[in-house]
Every structure is written in structure tokens, then in C-alpha cells.
Amino acid sequence: MSDSPSQNAPQRILLVTGLSGAGKTTALRVLEDLGWEAVDNFPIRLLDGLIERTASHTAAGEDRPPLAIGFDSRTRGFSPPDTIALVKDLSQRGDITVATLFIDCAGDELERRYNETRRRHPMADGRPVREGIRAERELVAPLRRWADAVVDTSDFSSNQLKQDIRERFATGAPDEMAVIVSSFGFARGMPPLADYVFDMRFLDNPHWVEDLRELTGIDAPVGEHIRRDPTFDNAFTIIRDLLLTVLPAHRAQGKSYVNIAFGCTGGRHRSVYTAETMAEVLRDAGFSPTLVHRNLASRAADEIEGPQM
């Protein structure tokens, strides 16, 4: 039997590129934690040689480790047309699979990041950061159009980007699917990574009850108030039955993370109570949910709660 690489599973190769400051380095670090061999600022013209080198250092019968190759406008010899041509050629090989991930970000957010860290944009060349970002965006546009996947980090925190990369590129499903149950306030922005979002603003708002305003959905009097709303039990039962139907299916499909978010106006009462209650239901069903209350510590404010019903 031949020991050539073609006898084994094709080697996964992921080209990671994008706009400077958008999060490429963070993505590569997560991939490395997931078991990928990650190389940053690698001249793509040398990729053939790197592939052959990993093949020669892999024992017979073993699969080659997945490779994540990072490059951007700072990389020596950077040329989007040449990169696309190389990927087309490599895609004809049977012993590897090649995909391209492009990390994007809105110009205003990139400008804020550069100004905040006082870093110099690699293409600014003495000009304002905004002009450097515009020039780079024009340069890398062909790669963005070509990429198999685009991740826009404009509204991502570093942790949210890490979570997104883990879910997309984990080499194997974890022993236990991670279930995150969170609460949030619509007035303070939507959660960017939620798989399921449930709007609980139809419930009577405890904010307008003077004795409950400064409490939260974790406090028993708030929960009792929400439970008295005649729509709560029926709505909660429908959501519960949906989640208990889809979560086992997600787990069977090998999904790594499922994010369930409950929202209300301020993110302090109705969403918090519902998230807490649903997390308990999911624990009883054999899941191990992580609870996150995004806006629990936010100030109670009449102006964002809307009119009193």
C-alpha cells in the first residue's frame, strides 16, 4: 500500500486575510488553540513549499495537521490577483482543500481602533488613518469578493470574534455542546452572535412599578410580577418546547455552540428573569447552559424604557 498523502484525508488549508486591524491575528490565535498550525505574515508564493514540507514531516498513515496561513497588505509580495490564481491551482489537487477567510471591519471602527491604540496604519504613509484604510480596502477588494467566508468584526468584541472562529473552524465537535443563555436590552443594542433571539417586551414591564424599578429579574418580587402576566406561561412554554426540540438536533449535527438570547427594553427585568428560568429548564433537560446577563448592571432609566402601559 502506498504511503503517499493522497491515501489520507485531504489536508485542510485556510488562508486568513483581511483589513489591517480587523482581527486577523486574533483569529489565527484561536485557530492555533483549536489544533491548527498557524503561520502569520506568510508569503503566499511559498505556500507550495510549505505544503510539501508538512507532508514530508508527517508519519506514514497519519493525517496532516490543518494549516492556517495569515497574510495581508503588509506581507512581502502581497498580490490579491496572484493569490487568487494560486488558490485556483491548489484547488485542483486531491490531497488538500483550500478555503479563504476574509476578516472585514467598517472604516469608522477601524479608524477608532487605530486612534485608540495610536498605531500607524501600514498604508497611511504619513496620511490620515482614514486614507490608509480606504487605500487598503481598494487593494484587497478582489480577495473579499473571492473569499469563501467573510467575518465582519465591526460590532464584535475580541471575545465575540473568538467565539465566532471557534464555531466555524473547530476541527471536531466538543464532548458537550456549549449552550449560552443570555439577557440583553434592545435599547443598548442587539447581541451580534445569537442563534435564537426572543423578544420579551410584550410582558408587563416591572420598571414602571416603583418598588421593582431598582430590582432586577434575579430578585423574587420581579419574577412574581412577571409570572402574573397572563401571557407569560403560554409564551414561555412555546419557547421551551422549541428549544428542547432544536437543541438535541443541533447537538446531533455536531454544532459546537448555541447562543440563546432573551431581550427586553433595558435588559434588567423581563429578559433576565426569562433567561434565568429557561437556563434552569435546560439544566433539568441535561444541558449545561452558561448564563450571561449583558445589561444587568446598567442604570435604570425612564427615557429608554418607553411609555408606561
N, C-alpha and C positions, 0 to 999 in steps of 0.2 A: 504493500500500500504506500502511496506517495505521501510524504510529509509536507508537501507544499502548502502555503497558506490557503490556497483555494479550497482545500479539503475541509477547512474550518469555517465557522461563521464569519461573514464579512466584517472587517474592522470598521467601526463607526468613526467617522471624522466629522467634526463640527468646526466650521470656520466662524469665528466670532468677531464681528466688526461693528462699526457704527460711528457716531459722532463723539469726538473727544469730550469727556466729562459726563457722558450719558450713563455710564455704569459698566463698561466692558470689563474692567479689572475685577469688579465685584462679582460679575457673572462667572469669570474664569476661576475665581477662588472657590465659589460654590461648586462648580463642576469638578474641581480638584478634590473637594471634600466628598463628592459623590463617587470617586474612584476613577475619574478621567485623568489622563496625563495631559496637563495643561502647559502650554508654552505661549508667552505673550510677546508681542512685537517681533513676530517671526516673519522673515522674508518669504512670501508665498512661493516665489520662484524655486525655493529649495524644498518644497513640500514633497516632491517625488522621492528625494533622497531620505527625508525623514521617515516616510512610509516604509521604504526598503530597510532602513536601519532598525525600526521596531520589529519588522518581520524577522530579521536575522538574529535578534536578541530574544525571540520568543521560542520556548521549548516546543519540540515536535508534539503535535496533538493539542496544544493549548491555543485558546483564542487570544488574539492580540488585544491589548487594552484599548479602550476608546481614546481618541485624541481630540483635544480641544485646542485650536490654534487661534490666538488673538492677534489682530493686526488692525491698523488704522492709518490715517494720513501721516503719522509720524514714522511709520515703519519704512525702512530703507527699500527703495524700489517700488513703493506703493503705486499701483496702477489698477483701477477698477476694471477696465476692459481686459487687461491681461489676466486678472484673477478670474473673471467670468469664463474666459477661454480655457484656462487651466481646469476649472471645475467641470466644464463640459467634457474635457478629455478624460479626467479622472472618473467621471460618472460612467464611462464605458467599461471600466474594469469590474470584474466579477468578485474580486477579493476585498473590496471596500465599498462603503456607502458614504456619500458626502452630502452634507447639508450646510446651509449658511444661516446664521442668526445675526440679525441687524439690531443693535441697541440704539433706539432713537430717543429724542427728547425735544420739547418745544424750545425755541430760541430764547424766549424770555427767561425760562427756568435755567437753561444753560448759562445765560449771562449772569443770573443771580448767583449760581454756584461758583462761577469764576470770580466774581467780585467779592463774594463772601470769603473765599479761601485765598484771595489775592494771587492766584496762579495766572500765568501768562498763557493765553491761548496759542497753540502751536502754529496757527496760520494767521495770527493777528499781525505779526511782523511790524510792530510799532503802531499799528492802527487800533482803534477801539475794539473791544472784545466782540461786539455785535458784528462787525465787519468780518472778523476771522471766522465766526460761526457761520455767517452767510456764505463765505467762500468755501468752507469745508462741506457744507450741506450740498452745494452745487457739485463739488468734486465727487462726493460719494453717492449721489443720487442714483447712478446705474446699479450700484450694489444694493441699495434699498429696494429698488424695483425687482431685482433678481432674487433677493433673499427668500428662503423657504419660510422663515418666521421673522416677524418684527415685534419687538417688545418696546413699547413707548413708556419711558420712565418719568414722564413729566409730572405725574401725580403720585409717584412711588416714593416711599421712604426706602432706605437701604434694606431694611428687613423685608419689605414687601417685594423688592426685586429678588432678594434671595429666595423667598418663598416661591415666586413665580418660576425661577430657574429650576428649583428642586422638583417642582411638579412636572415641568416639561421634560427634564432630561435625566431623571433618576434612572440608573441602569437596571434597577429591579425594584419591585414593589416592597415596601417595608412589611414587617411581620404584622403590624397593626396600622390600619389606615388612620391618619390623623384627622380628627373632626374638630373644627374650631367653631364655637358658637359665640357670636359677638353681638353687642348692642351698640347703637350709634345714634346720633342726632342728624336728621336731614338738614337742619339749619346750619350744620357745621360741615357739610359735605358728605357725598356718598363714599362708601368703602370701595376701593378700586379692585379688590381681589375676590369679592364674594361670588360664590357659585349660586346661592339662593338668597334673595333679599325679600323680607316680609315687612310690609308697611303696617305698623300698629297704630297709626294716627286716627283710626276710626274709633278707638276706645276713648272713654271719658278721661279727660286729662287731669291727673292729680295736681298739676301745677297750680290750677285755679282754686284748689282747696287750701285755705290759709294754713291749716295745721299740717298739711302734707308737702307744701312747696319746698321746704328746705330738706325734706327727707328724700330718699331715693327708692328705686324699685327693690332694693335689698331689704328695706325696712318693712316689717309686717303690716303696719297700717296702710301703706301704699298698696301692697299686694291684696289686702282685703278690699280696698276701694276698687281696684281693677277687676277683681273677681265678681264684684256686684254688678258690673256692666253686663247687661243681658246678652251682648254679642260675644263676650269673651270665650265662654266654654265651647260654643259651636265652632268658632274660628280656630281656637287652639286645637280642637280635635281634628279638624280638617288638615291643619299644618302638620300635626303629629303623625297622622296616618300617611301623609305624603312622604315625610322624611323616613319613616320606618319602612316604606316601600322602596325608596330610591337608594338609601344608604347601603343596604346589603348588595344591591345591584352594582353600585359604584365599587364596592369592595371586591366583588367577584370579577370585575373588569380590571382590577389592579390599580385603581386610582390611588394616588398617594395621599392627597389632601382633599377635604371637602370643607368649604367655608360657608357657614350659615349665618346670615346677619339679620337682626331684627332692628328696625328703625322706628323712632318716634320723632317728635319735633326737636326737642332739646337733648335727647339721649340720656335722660336721667331717671325716668319713671317707668313708662309703659314698656319700652324696649328692654330695659334692664330686668324687669320682673319676668317678662315673657322668656328672655334668654335664660335666666336662672331656672325657671320652671321647665323649659324644654331640655336643658342640659341634664336635669335630674331624670327626666323621662328616658333620655338616651342612655344614661348610665344604667338604668334598670333594664334596658334592652341589650346590654352587653357592650356598648361603645364606651370610649374613654374621652369624652369631649374636653377641650380646653376652653375655658371661659375668658373672654376679653370684653371689658366694658370701656369703650373708647372715650366716651364723654362723661363718665360718671363724676369726675372731679370738676366738671365745668360749672360755672356760676349759673344759678337760676336767674333767668332774665325774662321779664314780661314781653319785651319787644320782639323776641324771637319765637315765642310760643303761639302767636296768632291770636285771633279773637276768642274770648271765652264763650263756650257753647251754653 
